[in-house]
C-alpha cells in the first residue's frame, strides 16, 4: 500500500501532520542507509543503535552520531 510521498514515515498514515512526517523521512532515510567507515573508508557501516555503528567490511564497531556517523 505504498504511496508516492509516504517514504519511511508512511507507517504513520495520515497522522501527525505533513511537516513532521517529512522530517521523519529525512532522518530515517539517512540513519538506515550505508555510512562511511572511518577505519576502512568504505561505505559499509550500518547503525546498530543510536550512536553505535558497525562496519561489515572490517567488522569494526564504533561510536558516532545518533543518526549518522559524522558530519
Ligand atoms: Zn570498515
PDB file of the backbone (N, CA, C, O) and the ligand in Angstrom, with CONECT records:
HET     ZN  A 101       1
ATOM      1  N   UNK A   1       0.816  -1.197   0.000  1.00  0.00           N
ATOM      2  CA  UNK A   1       0.000   0.000   0.000  1.00  0.00           C
ATOM      3  C   UNK A   1       0.860   1.262   0.000  1.00  0.00           C
ATOM      4  O   UNK A   1       0.520   2.259   0.637  1.00  0.00           O
ATOM      5  N   UNK A   2       1.948   1.205  -0.704  1.00  0.00           N
ATOM      6  CA  UNK A   2       2.867   2.344  -0.696  1.00  0.00           C
ATOM      7  C   UNK A   2       2.325   3.470  -1.553  1.00  0.00           C
ATOM      8  O   UNK A   2       1.837   3.250  -2.661  1.00  0.00           O
ATOM      9  N   UNK A   3       2.416   4.636  -1.042  1.00  0.00           N
ATOM     10  CA  UNK A   3       2.038   5.815  -1.799  1.00  0.00           C
ATOM     11  C   UNK A   3       3.283   6.621  -2.137  1.00  0.00           C
ATOM     12  O   UNK A   3       4.359   6.394  -1.584  1.00  0.00           O
ATOM     13  N   UNK A   4       3.119   7.547  -3.037  1.00  0.00           N
ATOM     14  CA  UNK A   4       4.283   8.237  -3.585  1.00  0.00           C
ATOM     15  C   UNK A   4       5.071   9.011  -2.539  1.00  0.00           C
ATOM     16  O   UNK A   4       6.297   8.914  -2.483  1.00  0.00           O
ATOM     17  N   UNK A   5       4.377   9.773  -1.718  1.00  0.00           N
ATOM     18  CA  UNK A   5       5.083  10.653  -0.796  1.00  0.00           C
ATOM     19  C   UNK A   5       5.426   9.986   0.522  1.00  0.00           C
ATOM     20  O   UNK A   5       6.178  10.555   1.314  1.00  0.00           O
ATOM     21  N   UNK A   6       4.897   8.795   0.783  1.00  0.00           N
ATOM     22  CA  UNK A   6       4.949   8.232   2.128  1.00  0.00           C
ATOM     23  C   UNK A   6       6.367   8.021   2.655  1.00  0.00           C
ATOM     24  O   UNK A   6       6.704   8.543   3.717  1.00  0.00           O
ATOM     25  N   UNK A   7       7.205   7.270   1.939  1.00  0.00           N
ATOM     26  CA  UNK A   7       8.553   7.012   2.459  1.00  0.00           C
ATOM     27  C   UNK A   7       8.500   6.223   3.753  1.00  0.00           C
ATOM     28  O   UNK A   7       7.496   5.566   4.029  1.00  0.00           O
ATOM     29  N   UNK A   8       9.562   6.271   4.558  1.00  0.00           N
ATOM     30  CA  UNK A   8       9.587   5.532   5.815  1.00  0.00           C
ATOM     31  C   UNK A   8       8.493   5.985   6.779  1.00  0.00           C
ATOM     32  O   UNK A   8       8.034   5.191   7.600  1.00  0.00           O
ATOM     33  N   UNK A   9       8.074   7.226   6.696  1.00  0.00           N
ATOM     34  CA  UNK A   9       7.052   7.724   7.614  1.00  0.00           C
ATOM     35  C   UNK A   9       5.650   7.333   7.161  1.00  0.00           C
ATOM     36  O   UNK A   9       4.666   7.741   7.778  1.00  0.00           O
ATOM     37  N   UNK A  10       5.549   6.550   6.094  1.00  0.00           N
ATOM     38  CA  UNK A  10       4.259   6.106   5.611  1.00  0.00           C
ATOM     39  C   UNK A  10       3.504   5.285   6.634  1.00  0.00           C
ATOM     40  O   UNK A  10       2.279   5.183   6.579  1.00  0.00           O
ATOM     41  N   UNK A  11       4.247   4.690   7.582  1.00  0.00           N
ATOM     42  CA  UNK A  11       3.609   3.884   8.619  1.00  0.00           C
ATOM     43  C   UNK A  11       2.716   4.719   9.522  1.00  0.00           C
ATOM     44  O   UNK A  11       1.875   4.167  10.230  1.00  0.00           O
ATOM     45  N   UNK A  12       2.879   6.034   9.514  1.00  0.00           N
ATOM     46  CA  UNK A  12       2.053   6.894  10.343  1.00  0.00           C
ATOM     47  C   UNK A  12       0.712   7.181   9.701  1.00  0.00           C
ATOM     48  O   UNK A  12      -0.162   7.764  10.342  1.00  0.00           O
ATOM     49  N   UNK A  13       0.527   6.785   8.439  1.00  0.00           N
ATOM     50  CA  UNK A  13      -0.715   7.073   7.757  1.00  0.00           C
ATOM     51  C   UNK A  13      -0.895   8.570   7.592  1.00  0.00           C
ATOM     52  O   UNK A  13       0.041   9.275   7.214  1.00  0.00           O
ATOM     53  N   UNK A  14      -2.087   9.052   7.874  1.00  0.00           N
ATOM     54  CA  UNK A  14      -2.346  10.479   7.700  1.00  0.00           C
ATOM     55  C   UNK A  14      -2.078  11.251   8.987  1.00  0.00           C
ATOM     56  O   UNK A  14      -2.374  12.442   9.072  1.00  0.00           O
ATOM     57  N   UNK A  15      -1.525  10.582   9.974  1.00  0.00           N
ATOM     58  CA  UNK A  15      -1.390  11.211  11.293  1.00  0.00           C
ATOM     59  C   UNK A  15      -0.151  12.113  11.410  1.00  0.00           C
ATOM     60  O   UNK A  15       0.765  12.029  10.591  1.00  0.00           O
ATOM     61  N   UNK A  16      -0.135  12.939  12.394  1.00  0.00           N
ATOM     62  CA  UNK A  16       0.994  13.760  12.868  1.00  0.00           C
ATOM     63  C   UNK A  16       1.357  14.922  11.956  1.00  0.00           C
ATOM     64  O   UNK A  16       2.261  15.688  12.291  1.00  0.00           O
ATOM     65  N   UNK A  17       0.704  15.083  10.840  1.00  0.00           N
ATOM     66  CA  UNK A  17       0.956  16.275  10.029  1.00  0.00           C
ATOM     67  C   UNK A  17       2.070  16.106   9.024  1.00  0.00           C
ATOM     68  O   UNK A  17       3.000  15.322   9.216  1.00  0.00           O
ATOM     69  N   UNK A  18       1.957  16.836   7.985  1.00  0.00           N
ATOM     70  CA  UNK A  18       2.879  16.763   6.843  1.00  0.00           C
ATOM     71  C   UNK A  18       4.316  17.074   7.195  1.00  0.00           C
ATOM     72  O   UNK A  18       5.235  16.338   6.836  1.00  0.00           O
ATOM     73  N   UNK A  19       4.498  18.186   7.912  1.00  0.00           N
ATOM     74  CA  UNK A  19       5.845  18.658   8.219  1.00  0.00           C
ATOM     75  C   UNK A  19       6.612  17.629   9.014  1.00  0.00           C
ATOM     76  O   UNK A  19       7.765  17.322   8.711  1.00  0.00           O
ATOM     77  N   UNK A  20       5.961  17.097  10.040  1.00  0.00           N
ATOM     78  CA  UNK A  20       6.643  16.142  10.895  1.00  0.00           C
ATOM     79  C   UNK A  20       6.988  14.880  10.123  1.00  0.00           C
ATOM     80  O   UNK A  20       8.075  14.329  10.297  1.00  0.00           O
ATOM     81  N   UNK A  21       6.079  14.412   9.271  1.00  0.00           N
ATOM     82  CA  UNK A  21       6.375  13.188   8.517  1.00  0.00           C
ATOM     83  C   UNK A  21       7.518  13.412   7.530  1.00  0.00           C
ATOM     84  O   UNK A  21       8.322  12.511   7.287  1.00  0.00           O
ATOM     85  N   UNK A  22       7.587  14.602   6.970  1.00  0.00           N
ATOM     86  CA  UNK A  22       8.698  14.908   6.065  1.00  0.00           C
ATOM     87  C   UNK A  22      10.032  14.859   6.808  1.00  0.00           C
ATOM     88  O   UNK A  22      11.020  14.332   6.296  1.00  0.00           O
ATOM     89  N   UNK A  23      10.047  15.412   8.012  1.00  0.00           N
ATOM     90  CA  UNK A  23      11.264  15.395   8.821  1.00  0.00           C
ATOM     91  C   UNK A  23      11.666  13.974   9.177  1.00  0.00           C
ATOM     92  O   UNK A  23      12.838  13.610   9.077  1.00  0.00           O
ATOM     93  N   UNK A  24      10.703  13.179   9.588  1.00  0.00           N
ATOM     94  CA  UNK A  24      10.982  11.789   9.939  1.00  0.00           C
ATOM     95  C   UNK A  24      11.570  11.050   8.738  1.00  0.00           C
ATOM     96  O   UNK A  24      12.520  10.280   8.877  1.00  0.00           O
ATOM     97  N   UNK A  25      11.001  11.289   7.570  1.00  0.00           N
ATOM     98  CA  UNK A  25      11.519  10.662   6.353  1.00  0.00           C
ATOM     99  C   UNK A  25      12.982  10.999   6.141  1.00  0.00           C
ATOM    100  O   UNK A  25      13.790  10.115   5.855  1.00  0.00           O
ATOM    101  N   UNK A  26      13.326  12.254   6.276  1.00  0.00           N
ATOM    102  CA  UNK A  26      14.697  12.695   6.053  1.00  0.00           C
ATOM    103  C   UNK A  26      15.648  11.967   6.991  1.00  0.00           C
ATOM    104  O   UNK A  26      16.653  11.406   6.556  1.00  0.00           O
ATOM    105  N   UNK A  27      15.326  11.979   8.282  1.00  0.00           N
ATOM    106  CA  UNK A  27      16.205  11.371   9.277  1.00  0.00           C
ATOM    107  C   UNK A  27      16.295   9.871   9.069  1.00  0.00           C
ATOM    108  O   UNK A  27      17.388   9.308   9.123  1.00  0.00           O
ATOM    109  N   UNK A  28      15.177   9.218   8.834  1.00  0.00           N
ATOM    110  CA  UNK A  28      15.208   7.755   8.762  1.00  0.00           C
ATOM    111  C   UNK A  28      15.886   7.247   7.500  1.00  0.00           C
ATOM    112  O   UNK A  28      16.506   6.184   7.516  1.00  0.00           O
ATOM    113  N   UNK A  29      15.777   7.975   6.432  1.00  0.00           N
ATOM    114  CA  UNK A  29      16.488   7.570   5.228  1.00  0.00           C
ATOM    115  C   UNK A  29      17.991   7.611   5.465  1.00  0.00           C
ATOM    116  O   UNK A  29      18.726   6.733   5.014  1.00  0.00           O
ATOM    117  N   UNK A  30      18.438   8.638   6.175  1.00  0.00           N
ATOM    118  CA  UNK A  30      19.862   8.761   6.462  1.00  0.00           C
ATOM    119  C   UNK A  30      20.317   7.674   7.423  1.00  0.00           C
ATOM    120  O   UNK A  30      21.328   7.013   7.184  1.00  0.00           O
ATOM    121  N   UNK A  31      19.584   7.488   8.496  1.00  0.00           N
ATOM    122  CA  UNK A  31      20.064   6.567   9.531  1.00  0.00           C
ATOM    123  C   UNK A  31      20.063   5.114   9.062  1.00  0.00           C
ATOM    124  O   UNK A  31      20.853   4.305   9.550  1.00  0.00           O
ATOM    125  N   UNK A  32      19.182   4.776   8.118  1.00  0.00           N
ATOM    126  CA  UNK A  32      19.128   3.388   7.671  1.00  0.00           C
ATOM    127  C   UNK A  32      20.054   3.107   6.505  1.00  0.00           C
ATOM    128  O   UNK A  32      20.304   1.951   6.165  1.00  0.00           O
ATOM    129  N   UNK A  33      20.557   4.154   5.898  1.00  0.00           N
ATOM    130  CA  UNK A  33      21.429   3.990   4.749  1.00  0.00           C
ATOM    131  C   UNK A  33      22.823   3.541   5.151  1.00  0.00           C
ATOM    132  O   UNK A  33      23.124   3.355   6.330  1.00  0.00           O
ATOM    133  N   UNK A  34      23.661   3.374   4.144  1.00  0.00           N
ATOM    134  CA  UNK A  34      25.048   2.985   4.385  1.00  0.00           C
ATOM    135  C   UNK A  34      25.878   4.217   4.740  1.00  0.00           C
ATOM    136  O   UNK A  34      25.694   5.297   4.179  1.00  0.00           O
ATOM    137  N   UNK A  35      26.780   4.028   5.668  1.00  0.00           N
ATOM    138  CA  UNK A  35      27.623   5.131   6.085  1.00  0.00           C
ATOM    139  C   UNK A  35      29.092   4.777   5.949  1.00  0.00           C
ATOM    140  O   UNK A  35      29.472   3.608   5.903  1.00  0.00           O
ATOM    141  N   UNK A  36      29.894   5.808   5.885  1.00  0.00           N
ATOM    142  CA  UNK A  36      31.314   5.603   5.654  1.00  0.00           C
ATOM    143  C   UNK A  36      32.015   5.169   6.941  1.00  0.00           C
ATOM    144  O   UNK A  36      31.874   5.804   7.986  1.00  0.00           O
ATOM    145  N   UNK A  37      32.763   4.089   6.845  1.00  0.00           N
ATOM    146  CA  UNK A  37      33.510   3.579   7.993  1.00  0.00           C
ATOM    147  C   UNK A  37      34.819   4.370   8.127  1.00  0.00           C
ATOM    148  O   UNK A  37      35.562   4.504   7.155  1.00  0.00           O
ATOM    149  N   UNK A  38      35.101   4.891   9.323  1.00  0.00           N
ATOM    150  CA  UNK A  38      36.325   5.676   9.496  1.00  0.00           C
ATOM    151  C   UNK A  38      37.590   4.813   9.482  1.00  0.00           C
ATOM    152  O   UNK A  38      38.695   5.348   9.396  1.00  0.00           O
ATOM    153  N   UNK A  39      37.445   3.497   9.563  1.00  0.00           N
ATOM    154  CA  UNK A  39      38.613   2.615   9.601  1.00  0.00           C
ATOM    155  C   UNK A  39      39.035   2.168   8.205  1.00  0.00           C
ATOM    156  O   UNK A  39      40.217   2.238   7.871  1.00  0.00           O
ATOM    157  N   UNK A  40      38.096   1.714   7.389  1.00  0.00           N
ATOM    158  CA  UNK A  40      38.468   1.221   6.061  1.00  0.00           C
ATOM    159  C   UNK A  40      37.996   2.166   4.959  1.00  0.00           C
ATOM    160  O   UNK A  40      38.263   1.927   3.781  1.00  0.00           O
ATOM    161  N   UNK A  41      37.289   3.250   5.338  1.00  0.00           N
ATOM    162  CA  UNK A  41      36.848   4.256   4.363  1.00  0.00           C
ATOM    163  C   UNK A  41      35.868   3.746   3.320  1.00  0.00           C
ATOM    164  O   UNK A  41      35.701   4.375   2.275  1.00  0.00           O
ATOM    165  N   UNK A  42      35.223   2.630   3.579  1.00  0.00           N
ATOM    166  CA  UNK A  42      34.196   2.151   2.661  1.00  0.00           C
ATOM    167  C   UNK A  42      32.822   2.503   3.229  1.00  0.00           C
ATOM    168  O   UNK A  42      32.662   2.671   4.438  1.00  0.00           O
ATOM    169  N   UNK A  43      31.859   2.608   2.364  1.00  0.00           N
ATOM    170  CA  UNK A  43      30.515   2.936   2.832  1.00  0.00           C
ATOM    171  C   UNK A  43      29.772   1.668   3.211  1.00  0.00           C
ATOM    172  O   UNK A  43      28.792   1.290   2.570  1.00  0.00           O
ATOM    173  N   UNK A  44      30.244   1.028   4.245  1.00  0.00           N
ATOM    174  CA  UNK A  44      29.644  -0.256   4.623  1.00  0.00           C
ATOM    175  C   UNK A  44      29.192  -0.277   6.067  1.00  0.00           C
ATOM    176  O   UNK A  44      28.870  -1.340   6.598  1.00  0.00           O
ATOM    177  N   UNK A  45      29.162   0.868   6.705  1.00  0.00           N
ATOM    178  CA  UNK A  45      28.770   0.903   8.110  1.00  0.00           C
ATOM    179  C   UNK A  45      27.264   1.072   8.240  1.00  0.00           C
ATOM    180  O   UNK A  45      26.654   1.873   7.532  1.00  0.00           O
ATOM    181  N   UNK A  46      26.676   0.313   9.147  1.00  0.00           N
ATOM    182  CA  UNK A  46      25.244   0.426   9.406  1.00  0.00           C
ATOM    183  C   UNK A  46      25.028   0.732  10.877  1.00  0.00           C
ATOM    184  O   UNK A  46      25.867   0.438  11.729  1.00  0.00           O
ATOM    185  N   UNK A  47      23.886   1.325  11.145  1.00  0.00           N
ATOM    186  CA  UNK A  47      23.578   1.745  12.502  1.00  0.00           C
ATOM    187  C   UNK A  47      22.997   0.576  13.299  1.00  0.00           C
ATOM    188  O   UNK A  47      22.008  -0.034  12.891  1.00  0.00           O
ATOM    189  N   UNK A  48      23.613   0.276  14.425  1.00  0.00           N
ATOM    190  CA  UNK A  48      23.100  -0.787  15.288  1.00  0.00           C
ATOM    191  C   UNK A  48      22.070  -0.229  16.251  1.00  0.00           C
ATOM    192  O   UNK A  48      20.992  -0.801  16.412  1.00  0.00           O
ATOM    193  N   UNK A  49      22.386   0.859  16.877  1.00  0.00           N
ATOM    194  CA  UNK A  49      21.501   1.542  17.802  1.00  0.00           C
ATOM    195  C   UNK A  49      21.975   2.991  17.836  1.00  0.00           C
ATOM    196  O   UNK A  49      23.012   3.305  17.251  1.00  0.00           O
ATOM    197  N   UNK A  50      21.245   3.881  18.504  1.00  0.00           N
ATOM    198  CA  UNK A  50      21.644   5.276  18.439  1.00  0.00           C
ATOM    199  C   UNK A  50      23.105   5.480  18.820  1.00  0.00           C
ATOM    200  O   UNK A  50      23.497   5.163  19.943  1.00  0.00           O
ATOM    201  N   UNK A  51      23.897   5.992  17.925  1.00  0.00           N
ATOM    202  CA  UNK A  51      25.292   6.314  18.214  1.00  0.00           C
ATOM    203  C   UNK A  51      26.260   5.160  18.040  1.00  0.00           C
ATOM    204  O   UNK A  51      27.471   5.351  18.152  1.00  0.00           O
ATOM    205  N   UNK A  52      25.745   3.951  17.764  1.00  0.00           N
ATOM    206  CA  UNK A  52      26.640   2.801  17.602  1.00  0.00           C
ATOM    207  C   UNK A  52      26.551   2.277  16.177  1.00  0.00           C
ATOM    208  O   UNK A  52      25.463   2.003  15.669  1.00  0.00           O
ATOM    209  N   UNK A  53      27.705   2.144  15.541  1.00  0.00           N
ATOM    210  CA  UNK A  53      27.768   1.771  14.145  1.00  0.00           C
ATOM    211  C   UNK A  53      28.647   0.551  13.957  1.00  0.00           C
ATOM    212  O   UNK A  53      29.592   0.327  14.713  1.00  0.00           O
ATOM    213  N   UNK A  54      28.330  -0.222  12.956  1.00  0.00           N
ATOM    214  CA  UNK A  54      29.115  -1.420  12.688  1.00  0.00           C
ATOM    215  C   UNK A  54      29.458  -1.486  11.208  1.00  0.00           C
ATOM    216  O   UNK A  54      28.598  -1.288  10.350  1.00  0.00           O
ATOM    217  N   UNK A  55      30.734  -1.769  10.917  1.00  0.00           N
ATOM    218  CA  UNK A  55      31.172  -1.907   9.542  1.00  0.00           C
ATOM    219  C   UNK A  55      31.257  -3.384   9.202  1.00  0.00           C
ATOM    220  O   UNK A  55      31.952  -4.142   9.877  1.00  0.00           O
ATOM    221  N   UNK A  56      30.544  -3.796   8.148  1.00  0.00           N
ATOM    222  CA  UNK A  56      30.540  -5.231   7.852  1.00  0.00           C
ATOM    223  C   UNK A  56      31.772  -5.639   7.052  1.00  0.00           C
ATOM    224  O   UNK A  56      32.037  -6.828   6.877  1.00  0.00           O
ATOM    225  N   UNK A  57      32.514  -4.665   6.573  1.00  0.00           N
ATOM    226  CA  UNK A  57      33.713  -4.983   5.803  1.00  0.00           C
ATOM    227  C   UNK A  57      34.890  -5.326   6.726  1.00  0.00           C
ATOM    228  O   UNK A  57      35.510  -6.379   6.581  1.00  0.00           O
ATOM    229  N   UNK A  58      35.190  -4.435   7.668  1.00  0.00           N
ATOM    230  CA  UNK A  58      36.323  -4.671   8.561  1.00  0.00           C
ATOM    231  C   UNK A  58      35.855  -5.044   9.960  1.00  0.00           C
ATOM    232  O   UNK A  58      36.675  -5.175  10.869  1.00  0.00           O
ATOM    233  N   UNK A  59      34.545  -5.217  10.149  1.00  0.00           N
ATOM    234  CA  UNK A  59      33.976  -5.685  11.406  1.00  0.00           C
ATOM    235  C   UNK A  59      34.237  -4.744  12.578  1.00  0.00           C
ATOM    236  O   UNK A  59      34.249  -5.175  13.731  1.00  0.00           O
ATOM    237  N   UNK A  60      34.443  -3.489  12.293  1.00  0.00           N
ATOM    238  CA  UNK A  60      34.686  -2.526  13.364  1.00  0.00           C
ATOM    239  C   UNK A  60      33.362  -2.046  13.941  1.00  0.00           C
ATOM    240  O   UNK A  60      32.400  -1.798  13.214  1.00  0.00           O
ATOM    241  N   UNK A  61      33.337  -1.920  15.261  1.00  0.00           N
ATOM    242  CA  UNK A  61      32.177  -1.340  15.913  1.00  0.00           C
ATOM    243  C   UNK A  61      32.643  -0.034  16.527  1.00  0.00           C
ATOM    244  O   UNK A  61      33.612  -0.014  17.286  1.00  0.00           O
ATOM    245  N   UNK A  62      31.975   1.034  16.212  1.00  0.00           N
ATOM    246  CA  UNK A  62      32.468   2.323  16.688  1.00  0.00           C
ATOM    247  C   UNK A  62      31.306   3.244  17.011  1.00  0.00           C
ATOM    248  O   UNK A  62      30.160   2.975  16.650  1.00  0.00           O
ATOM    249  N   UNK A  63      31.618   4.330  17.692  1.00  0.00           N
ATOM    250  CA  UNK A  63      30.586   5.284  18.048  1.00  0.00           C
ATOM    251  C   UNK A  63      30.549   6.422  17.040  1.00  0.00           C
ATOM    252  O   UNK A  63      31.555   6.739  16.406  1.00  0.00           O
ATOM    253  N   UNK A  64      29.414   7.012  16.902  1.00  0.00           N
ATOM    254  CA  UNK A  64      29.250   8.132  16.005  1.00  0.00           C
ATOM    255  C   UNK A  64      28.071   8.940  16.495  1.00  0.00           C
ATOM    256  O   UNK A  64      27.738   8.911  17.680  1.00  0.00           O
ATOM    257  N   UNK A  65      27.450   9.650  15.603  1.00  0.00           N
ATOM    258  CA  UNK A  65      26.265  10.389  15.998  1.00  0.00           C
ATOM    259  C   UNK A  65      25.062   9.459  15.982  1.00  0.00           C
ATOM    260  O   UNK A  65      25.130   8.342  15.468  1.00  0.00           O
ATOM    261  N   UNK A  66      23.974   9.929  16.545  1.00  0.00           N
ATOM    262  CA  UNK A  66      22.810   9.073  16.719  1.00  0.00           C
ATOM    263  C   UNK A  66      22.239   8.608  15.382  1.00  0.00           C
ATOM    264  O   UNK A  66      21.837   7.451  15.252  1.00  0.00           O
ATOM    265  N   UNK A  67      22.197   9.497  14.384  1.00  0.00           N
ATOM    266  CA  UNK A  67      21.537   9.146  13.142  1.00  0.00           C
ATOM    267  C   UNK A  67      22.467   9.080  11.933  1.00  0.00           C
ATOM    268  O   UNK A  67      22.056   8.689  10.840  1.00  0.00           O
ATOM    269  N   UNK A  68      23.722   9.467  12.142  1.00  0.00           N
ATOM    270  CA  UNK A  68      24.704   9.340  11.075  1.00  0.00           C
ATOM    271  C   UNK A  68      26.078   9.191  11.719  1.00  0.00           C
ATOM    272  O   UNK A  68      26.212   9.370  12.930  1.00  0.00           O
ATOM    273  N   UNK A  69      27.088   8.868  10.937  1.00  0.00           N
ATOM    274  CA  UNK A  69      28.392   8.580  11.522  1.00  0.00           C
ATOM    275  C   UNK A  69      29.116   9.852  11.953  1.00  0.00           C
ATOM    276  O   UNK A  69      29.650   9.919  13.060  1.00  0.00           O
ATOM    277  N   UNK A  70      29.134  10.840  11.099  1.00  0.00           N
ATOM    278  CA  UNK A  70      29.813  12.087  11.440  1.00  0.00           C
ATOM    279  C   UNK A  70      29.205  13.239  10.683  1.00  0.00           C
ATOM    280  O   UNK A  70      28.076  13.153  10.199  1.00  0.00           O
ATOM    281  N   UNK A  71      29.930  14.284  10.584  1.00  0.00           N
ATOM    282  CA  UNK A  71      29.392  15.456   9.875  1.00  0.00           C
ATOM    283  C   UNK A  71      29.203  15.193   8.395  1.00  0.00           C
ATOM    284  O   UNK A  71      28.760  16.077   7.662  1.00  0.00           O
TER     285      UNK A  71
HETATM  286 ZN    ZN A 101      35.322  -0.609   7.935  1.00  0.00          ZN
END
